[in-house]
Amino acid sequence: MGAITFDISLAFYFCAMLFALLDLFKGAKMLPKLMLLSALLGFGFHTIYIFYSGFSSGYVPIVNPHEATSFFAWCIFLLFFVLEYRYKLGLLGSFITPLAFALMFVSFILPAEMKPLPPILRSQWLGIHAVFAFLANAAFAMAAGVGVMYLVQEHYVKSKNLGGLFSRLPSLHVLDEINYRLITIGFPLFTVAIISGSIWADNAWGSYISWEPRQVWSIISWLIFGIVLHARLLAGWRGRRAAVLSILGFLTIIGAFAGLALLHKGQHVFL
């Protein structure tokens, strides 16, 4: 059942990405609705897969690269639906679904073997640390997507080209505010994830931090998003600079996730 629901969700996510990209270039009236319907169906089957995997294994399914990338994609789609319901951003799916589908495809090609949970992971901190980390990363992913939308819209404004995507994208002010709200959501979640991970590390290895690559990159990402908030509140950094920093911060997360976690560097073989 698990494999079937995963494959079905992957197929629906692919359709959602296809409709979203077609909408970006064609702008047909039905495409956003088809994209949203496909994404919702994919999300439904994906949720069944995650719950089935969790009940079968007895733990939150995020302890290997296959599960981690799958759960990351699930969190991104979850926040995408919340943002779409709240703000009706229209073309947001065109900037988000390719990333989420790419994560799901990576999860699909990775082995999905279920092994006994190592003693070090049999802790209540596993779910706390991992869920907060993935939700934070999903918020940063959305902020980066909105940041890209901001840069595209800014290009149209500066070139005084009021055709094309200009009329279909939200205003620069709206995009800037949403980018800020997403970072204010992601940053405290990421802070809790780092703190809970440090407490867990101290209980497991006798040290709050071991300076392994994944931890170092997490701190770098945390500092970047902290700088974004600090600069915005105290120095008035808005607009383009905030958008660029949010994209840069998310790239550090993706770099750590793909380049380190998936290559089993350090103590983190997940997250």
HUWOJO-V775165 format. One record per pair of residues at least 12 apart in sequence whose ideal C-beta (glycine too) atoms are under 8 Angstrom apart, sorted by the first residue. I is the first residue (numbers start at 1). GAP is how many residues later the second one is. If there is no record, write none. Layout:
i->(I/I)
gap->(GAP/GAP)
//
This chain:
i->(1/2/2/2/2/2/3/5/5/5/5/5/6/6/6/6/6/6/7/8/8/9/9/9/9/9/9/9/10/10/10/10/10/11/12/12/12/12/12/13/13/13/13/13/13/13/13/13/13/14/15/15/15/16/16/16/16/16/16/16/16/17/17/17/17/19/19/19/19/19/20/20/20/20/20/20/21/21/21/23/23/23/23/24/24/24/27/32/32/35/35/36/36/39/39/39/39/39/40/42/43/43/43/43/46/46/46/46/46/47/49/50/50/50/53/53/56/57/57/58/59/59/59/59/59/60/60/60/60/62/62/62/62/62/63/63/63/63/63/64/64/64/64/64/64/65/65/65/65/65/65/66/66/66/66/67/67/67/68/68/68/68/69/69/69/69/69/69/70/70/70/71/71/72/72/72/72/72/73/73/73/73/73/75/75/75/75/76/76/76/76/76/76/76/77/78/79/79/79/79/79/80/80/80/80/80/80/83/83/83/87/87/87/89/89/89/89/90/90/90/91/91/91/91/92/92/92/95/95/95/95/96/96/96/99/99/106/106/110/120/123/123/123/125/125/125/125/125/126/128/128/129/129/129/129/129/130/130/130/132/132/132/132/132/133/133/133/133/133/134/135/135/136/136/136/136/136/137/137/137/137/138/139/139/139/139/139/140/140/140/140/140/140/140/140/140/140/141/141/142/143/143/143/143/143/143/143/144/144/144/144/144/146/146/146/146/146/146/147/147/147/147/147/147/148/148/149/149/149/150/150/150/150/150/150/150/151/151/151/152/152/153/153/153/153/153/153/153/154/154/154/156/157/172/175/176/176/176/176/179/179/179/180/180/180/182/183/183/183/183/184/186/187/187/187/187/190/190/190/190/191/194/194/194/197/197/201/205/210/210/212/212/212/212/213/213/213/213/214/214/214/214/214/214/214/214/215/215/217/217/217/217/217/218/220/221/221/221/221/224/224/224/224/225/225/225/227/228/228/228/228/231/257)
gap->(51/47/50/51/54/110/109/40/41/43/44/47/39/40/43/64/102/106/101/34/37/33/34/35/36/37/40/95/32/91/94/95/98/31/26/27/29/30/33/25/26/29/33/60/64/84/87/88/91/87/19/23/27/19/20/22/23/26/77/81/85/80/81/83/84/12/13/15/16/19/15/73/74/76/77/78/73/76/77/12/68/70/71/67/70/141/141/58/61/58/62/48/57/38/41/42/54/58/41/35/31/34/35/38/24/27/28/31/58/27/21/20/21/24/14/61/58/57/60/59/58/62/63/67/68/66/67/70/71/64/68/72/208/209/54/58/63/206/207/46/47/49/51/205/206/42/45/196/197/204/205/41/44/45/46/40/45/203/189/193/202/203/34/35/37/38/41/193/33/34/37/59/63/31/62/65/66/185/27/28/30/31/34/59/60/62/63/20/23/24/27/62/65/66/23/60/56/59/60/62/63/12/13/16/17/20/62/59/95/99/83/87/91/57/60/81/89/78/79/80/58/74/77/78/53/54/57/50/51/53/54/45/46/49/42/46/152/156/152/84/77/80/81/71/72/74/75/78/74/64/68/64/67/68/71/142/63/140/141/57/58/60/61/64/56/57/60/64/138/137/51/54/50/51/53/54/57/49/53/116/120/48/43/44/46/47/50/42/43/46/50/81/85/106/109/110/113/109/112/40/36/39/40/43/103/106/107/102/103/105/106/107/29/32/33/36/97/100/32/95/96/97/99/100/95/99/20/21/26/22/25/26/29/89/90/93/89/92/93/13/17/12/13/16/17/18/19/22/18/85/86/13/15/67/68/62/63/66/67/63/64/67/52/58/62/64/42/45/46/63/45/39/35/38/39/42/28/31/32/35/31/24/25/28/18/21/66/62/56/57/53/54/55/56/43/47/52/53/42/46/47/51/52/53/54/57/51/53/35/36/38/39/43/38/32/28/31/32/35/21/24/25/28/20/21/24/18/14/17/18/21/14/14)
//
